[in-house]
Each structure stands twice: as structure tokens, then as C-alpha cells.
Amino acid sequence: MRLMRDIPRTARWLQRDPIDAASGDPNLYRYAGNDPGIVAHSRNLTLLVESISRMFTGLIEATGQVVAMEPLPDGGAQLTLEAFPMSVGESLAVNGVCLTVSHAEGNRLRFDLVPETLRRTNLGELKPGDRVNLERPLTPQSRIGGHFVQGHVDTTARLMAIQREGNGHILRLQLEDPHYRRYIVPKGSIAVDGISLTVVETGEDWFTVWIVPHTWQVTNLATRQRGDRLNIETDILARYVEQLLAFTKVEKSPPP
């Protein structure tokens, strides 16, 4: 039996056929992917892998280059990137947006974008040659160096100012939908174009973040200019807390 480190990134590679009916344990499964070995694990572990493999941490692995952005006549678009080898069906966060590979040939990947993705994110503004941030999903053995990021963009923000201070940069961003300001707090986490960052200051509809030299060098932030739209995903923990408080208030309300 292999350990969790041998479980592949995507749980769809995990076959749901019992290893051996004679074993008496229907919760054991076999992995029959590219690795010749076999991974045995319980159904609960399978569900854990499935859950984790849809999440990110906001630590950018690499940047890719846009090859083509092709609008479709009935709505939506197809995005083609030069990135790294992946398989059809795998997930990849592109500028913080969780997308599914629909076609793969070497380092060239294609993704289908639905109209909602184009409305809510900045992906529809991409053009050939643009640099995009890339991150593959978590695996069970991954270290979480940033914060939990779902790849579900809430809104976008305009880059209002870029200030150089010492060896870092300060970005000031104005939310296009001020509703999401409630989830942004000083010293809290936020994903900007898929990058896990720490909020410094907040205003009525704006916030600032510091960018350390390493992040500036390995992401697409150095190519950004004033007026650009950046994808924003607020911390999911804040939204869960808000909903829990709302339910608690309803439960404690006196009957009419």
C-alpha cells in the first residue's frame, strides 16, 4: 500500500471498483493511472482528495503566455495558452480563475470560457502575448503556504496606483463591486489575479497590498499598469462567518 504522497493530483484518476470482493472491505479502491503501482485507500480519503484537488493556495507556480482568445458566436470563448504539459480534464487556475483543460498538445492548452466567466473576470480582456498567472490544484501532501483559494472570482478591481517603496511595491485597488469590501480587512488574506496577498489598508471601496520582490518577479504584476482590471477573490472564511451569523440571528429571533 502506498502513502498519500502517491495519490495523483486529480481524483478522477481513482477508479471506484473494489480492489477485491473477498477482502470484505468495500471501501478500498485501486488506482490505475500512469503509475504502475497501486494505491489502496478508503472512500473517505477519496472524498478528501476530491475536495482538496479543487482548491488552490495563491502561490503562483509559473506564468503562461496567451496564444489566442477566440470569442464564440453564441457566447463564451476559447482561451489558448502556452504553459506546461497537462491532461484534458485537469484543472488550472489562470489569473485566479479555475478552468478545465479541454484540449492539450505539448505545452499548449485550451480552455472553454462560459459567458459568466467573461462577465465576472478579466479573462475576456486577454490578448495574444499577455502573461497570466498559473497554479495547479492542491494535492493531499501539499504545504499550504498562502491561504485557501477556490478559483471562484468574486469581482474585479481597478489598479489605481503602483508605488515603489524600498525593495517592494504597494498596489492600490478599487473594487468594481463595493459589496465585497465587507470581506476585506487589514492583515487579512485576499487573492489578486490568483496571488495570495495580505491586505494593508482599506477604505470605503478600495484596499492596498504590499508586493515583495519575489512575487513581483515571478507573477504578471510587473506587467500591470494603472487602469488594469485584476481578478479578486475574497477570503472564503469571511463569507462562511457572515452566513453562520445570519443563520444564528434567524434561529434566535422570537416567534411572531
C-alpha positions as CSV (number, residue, x, y, z in Angstrom):
1,M,0.0,0.0,0.0
2,R,1.4,3.4,-1.0
3,L,1.1,6.6,1.1
4,M,-0.9,9.7,0.3
5,R,2.1,11.2,-1.4
6,D,1.5,8.7,-4.2
7,I,-2.1,9.7,-4.8
8,P,-2.3,11.8,-8.1
9,R,-3.4,15.4,-8.3
10,T,-6.9,14.7,-9.7
11,A,-9.2,12.2,-8.0
12,R,-10.9,11.3,-11.3
13,W,-7.8,9.0,-11.8
14,L,-9.0,7.0,-8.8
15,Q,-11.1,4.1,-10.0
16,R,-14.1,3.3,-7.9
17,D,-14.0,-0.5,-8.4
18,P,-13.4,-2.6,-5.2
19,I,-9.9,-4.0,-5.1
20,D,-11.1,-7.5,-4.1
21,A,-14.6,-8.6,-3.2
22,A,-13.1,-11.2,-1.0
23,S,-11.3,-8.6,1.1
24,G,-14.6,-7.9,2.9
25,D,-13.9,-4.1,2.8
26,P,-15.9,-2.3,0.1
27,N,-14.3,1.0,0.9
28,L,-10.9,0.1,-0.6
29,Y,-10.2,1.2,-4.2
30,R,-7.5,0.8,-6.8
31,Y,-5.5,3.5,-8.6
32,A,-4.7,2.5,-12.2
33,G,-3.3,5.7,-13.7
34,N,0.1,6.2,-15.4
35,D,2.0,4.9,-12.3
36,P,2.3,1.1,-12.4
37,G,1.9,0.9,-8.7
38,I,-1.4,0.5,-6.8
39,V,-2.8,2.9,-4.2
40,A,-5.3,1.5,-1.7
41,H,-7.4,3.9,0.3
42,S,-10.8,4.4,1.8
43,R,-13.8,6.2,0.4
44,N,-13.3,8.9,2.9
45,L,-9.8,9.5,1.7
46,T,-11.1,9.6,-1.9
47,L,-13.6,12.4,-0.9
48,L,-10.8,14.3,0.8
49,V,-8.6,14.1,-2.3
50,E,-11.6,15.2,-4.5
51,S,-12.2,18.2,-2.2
52,I,-8.6,19.3,-1.9
53,S,-7.9,18.9,-5.6
54,R,-10.4,21.6,-6.4
55,M,-8.6,24.2,-4.2
56,F,-5.5,26.4,-4.6
57,T,-3.3,28.4,-2.2
58,G,-2.5,31.5,-4.2
59,L,1.2,30.6,-4.6
60,I,1.8,31.0,-8.3
61,E,3.8,28.1,-9.8
62,A,4.6,29.7,-13.2
63,T,3.3,32.2,-15.7
64,G,2.0,31.3,-19.1
65,Q,1.5,33.3,-22.3
66,V,-1.7,33.8,-24.2
67,V,-1.7,32.3,-27.7
68,A,-5.3,33.1,-28.6
69,M,-8.6,34.4,-27.2
70,E,-11.4,33.4,-29.6
71,P,-14.9,34.6,-28.9
72,L,-17.6,32.2,-29.9
73,P,-20.6,33.3,-32.0
74,D,-23.2,32.1,-29.5
75,G,-21.4,33.5,-26.4
76,G,-18.4,32.3,-24.4
77,A,-14.8,32.0,-25.8
78,Q,-11.9,29.7,-26.1
79,L,-8.6,30.6,-24.5
80,T,-5.3,29.0,-25.7
81,L,-2.2,29.3,-23.6
82,E,1.5,28.3,-23.8
83,A,2.1,26.8,-20.4
84,F,3.3,23.3,-19.4
85,P,2.1,19.8,-20.2
86,M,-1.3,18.8,-18.7
87,S,-4.0,16.3,-19.5
88,V,-7.5,17.0,-20.8
89,G,-9.9,17.4,-17.8
90,E,-7.4,18.7,-15.4
91,S,-7.9,21.9,-13.5
92,L,-5.7,25.0,-13.7
93,A,-6.1,28.4,-12.1
94,V,-5.5,31.1,-14.7
95,N,-5.2,34.6,-13.1
96,G,-7.1,33.1,-10.2
97,V,-9.9,31.6,-12.3
98,C,-10.3,27.8,-12.0
99,L,-10.5,26.4,-15.6
100,T,-10.6,22.9,-17.1
101,V,-8.3,21.8,-19.9
102,S,-10.4,21.0,-22.9
103,H,-7.5,20.3,-25.3
104,A,-3.8,19.7,-24.7
105,E,-0.9,19.3,-27.1
106,G,2.5,19.5,-25.5
107,N,2.8,22.8,-23.6
108,R,-0.2,24.3,-25.5
109,L,-3.5,24.2,-23.5
110,R,-7.0,25.2,-24.5
111,F,-9.9,26.2,-22.2
112,D,-13.6,26.8,-22.7
113,L,-14.8,30.1,-21.1
114,V,-18.6,30.4,-20.5
115,P,-20.3,33.9,-20.6
116,E,-20.4,34.1,-16.7
117,T,-16.6,33.7,-16.5
118,L,-16.2,36.5,-19.1
119,R,-18.6,38.8,-17.2
120,R,-17.1,38.3,-13.8
121,T,-13.4,38.1,-14.5
122,N,-10.7,39.9,-16.6
123,L,-10.1,36.8,-18.9
124,G,-12.1,38.3,-21.7
125,E,-9.7,41.2,-22.0
126,L,-6.7,38.9,-22.6
127,K,-4.9,39.2,-25.9
128,P,-2.0,37.2,-27.5
129,G,1.3,37.7,-25.8
130,D,-0.2,38.6,-22.4
131,R,1.3,36.9,-19.3
132,V,-1.0,35.0,-17.0
133,N,-0.5,33.5,-13.5
134,L,-0.8,29.8,-13.3
135,E,-1.4,27.4,-10.3
136,R,-2.4,23.8,-10.3
137,P,-4.7,22.5,-7.5
138,L,-3.6,21.3,-4.1
139,T,-2.7,17.6,-3.5
140,P,-3.1,15.9,-0.2
141,Q,0.6,16.3,0.6
142,S,0.8,20.0,-0.5
143,R,2.0,22.6,2.0
144,I,-0.4,25.5,2.3
145,G,1.9,28.5,2.1
146,G,-0.8,31.0,1.1
147,H,-4.4,30.7,2.0
148,F,-7.4,28.6,0.7
149,V,-8.3,29.9,-2.7
150,Q,-11.2,28.3,-4.6
151,G,-10.6,29.8,-8.0
152,H,-14.1,31.4,-7.9
153,V,-13.6,35.1,-8.6
154,D,-16.0,37.4,-6.8
155,T,-15.4,40.6,-8.7
156,T,-12.6,42.7,-10.3
157,A,-10.8,45.8,-9.1
158,R,-9.1,48.6,-11.0
159,L,-5.4,49.2,-10.3
160,M,-5.4,52.8,-9.2
161,A,-1.8,53.3,-8.2
162,I,1.6,51.5,-8.1
163,Q,4.0,52.9,-5.6
164,R,7.6,51.7,-5.3
165,E,8.9,51.8,-1.7
166,G,12.2,50.3,-0.8
167,N,12.5,46.9,-2.5
168,G,8.7,46.4,-2.6
169,H,5.7,47.8,-4.3
170,I,2.4,49.0,-3.0
171,L,-0.7,48.5,-5.1
172,R,-3.9,50.4,-4.5
173,L,-7.0,48.7,-6.0
174,Q,-10.6,50.0,-6.3
175,L,-13.3,47.4,-6.2
176,E,-15.8,47.4,-9.1
177,D,-18.4,46.0,-6.7
178,P,-18.2,47.7,-3.3
179,H,-20.4,44.9,-1.8
180,Y,-17.2,42.8,-1.4
181,R,-15.5,45.4,0.7
182,R,-17.1,43.9,3.8
183,Y,-14.9,40.7,3.4
184,I,-11.6,42.6,3.2
185,V,-9.8,43.5,6.4
186,P,-6.3,44.8,7.3
187,K,-3.9,42.0,7.7
188,G,-6.4,39.6,6.1
189,S,-5.8,37.4,3.1
190,I,-7.0,38.2,-0.5
191,A,-6.4,36.7,-3.9
192,V,-5.5,39.2,-6.6
193,D,-5.2,37.7,-10.1
194,G,-4.8,34.4,-8.2
195,I,-1.9,35.6,-6.0
196,S,-2.3,35.2,-2.2
197,L,-1.6,38.6,-0.7
198,T,-2.0,40.4,2.7
199,V,-4.2,43.4,2.9
200,V,-2.5,46.5,4.3
201,E,-5.1,49.3,4.3
202,T,-8.8,49.6,3.5
203,G,-11.1,52.4,2.5
204,E,-14.8,52.7,1.5
205,D,-14.3,50.8,-1.8
206,W,-10.5,50.3,-2.0
207,F,-7.6,48.5,-0.4
208,T,-3.8,48.2,-0.7
209,V,-1.4,45.3,-0.7
210,W,2.3,45.1,-0.5
211,I,4.2,43.1,-3.1
212,V,7.6,41.5,-2.1
213,P,10.3,41.4,-4.7
214,H,9.9,37.6,-5.3
215,T,6.2,37.9,-6.1
216,W,6.9,40.9,-8.4
217,Q,9.4,38.8,-10.4
218,V,7.6,35.5,-10.7
219,T,4.0,36.7,-11.4
220,N,2.4,39.0,-14.0
221,L,2.2,42.0,-11.7
222,A,5.3,43.7,-13.2
223,T,3.4,43.9,-16.5
224,R,0.3,45.6,-14.9
225,Q,-0.5,49.3,-15.5
226,R,-2.8,51.8,-13.9
227,G,-6.4,51.2,-15.0
228,D,-6.0,47.4,-15.5
229,R,-8.7,45.2,-14.1
230,L,-7.5,42.4,-11.7
231,N,-9.5,39.4,-10.5
232,I,-10.4,39.5,-6.8
233,E,-11.4,36.5,-4.6
234,T,-12.1,37.4,-1.0
235,D,-11.3,35.0,1.8
236,I,-13.9,32.3,1.9
237,L,-13.7,32.2,5.8
238,A,-15.2,35.6,6.0
239,R,-18.2,34.6,3.9
240,Y,-18.8,31.5,5.9
241,V,-18.7,33.5,9.1
242,E,-21.2,36.0,7.7
243,Q,-23.6,33.2,6.7
244,L,-23.3,31.5,10.1
245,L,-24.0,34.8,11.9
246,A,-27.0,35.3,9.7
247,F,-28.4,31.9,10.4
248,T,-27.7,32.3,14.2
249,K,-29.7,35.6,14.2
250,V,-32.6,33.9,12.4
251,E,-32.6,31.0,14.9
252,K,-32.6,33.3,17.9
253,S,-35.4,35.5,16.6
254,P,-38.5,35.3,18.7
255,P,-41.5,33.7,17.0
256,P,-44.1,36.1,15.5
